[in-house]
């Protein structure tokens, strides 16, 4: 088990601030069709920088099995 960030899609406004704050390449991806971001739990290091950057409180850190 490990920890990774997760985006609550209902709260995400697609501002991309989390993408710019993330030090891990391609861990957070913008989905143009949905105008939202998603986080790849395998690339996320759970550093919490995206959590701090999100003005809409859409990012949480969760335990992944």
N, C-alpha and C positions, 0 to 999 in steps of 0.2 A: 504494500500500500504506500501511497505517496500523496502529496498535496498539489493542487493545481487551481488556477483561477478559472472562474466560470462566469459567463455573461447571462443575466436574466434578460431574455429577448424583449419582454414587454417593457422593460425600463430603458433599454438601449435606444439612443437617439441618433446613432451613427455619426457622432462628432469626430471620431477617430483619435481623440486625445490619448486613449489607452495605447493605441498603436505607436504613437510617437514617444511614449514613456517607456515602452518595453525594450529592454536590452537584448532580448533573445530574438534573432531573425526568424520571421515567419511564424511566430507563436500566436500572433493575433492577426486575423485576416478580415478585411472588409468584404462583405458580400453585397455587391451593387444592386442585385435584384431585390434584396430585402431591405437595403439601406441600413444594415446592422453589421456588427462585428461578431466573430466567433473566435474562440480560443482553442488551440490544439493542446489538449492536456498532456500529450507526449513531449511537446516542446517547451511547455510552460515550466518555469523553475519556482513558481509560487513566491516570487520576491516581493509582491505586493505593490509595486510601482503603478500598475494599471489601476489597482483599487484606489490608490490615493489620487490618481489623475481623473477618475470618473466623477463628474459633477452630478450625475443622475443616480448614483448609488446602484448601478447596474452590475457591478463586478463583485464577486465574493470569492473567497478561497475555500475550497472544499476538499475533502479526502476522496481520493480515487482508489478503487480496488484493483 
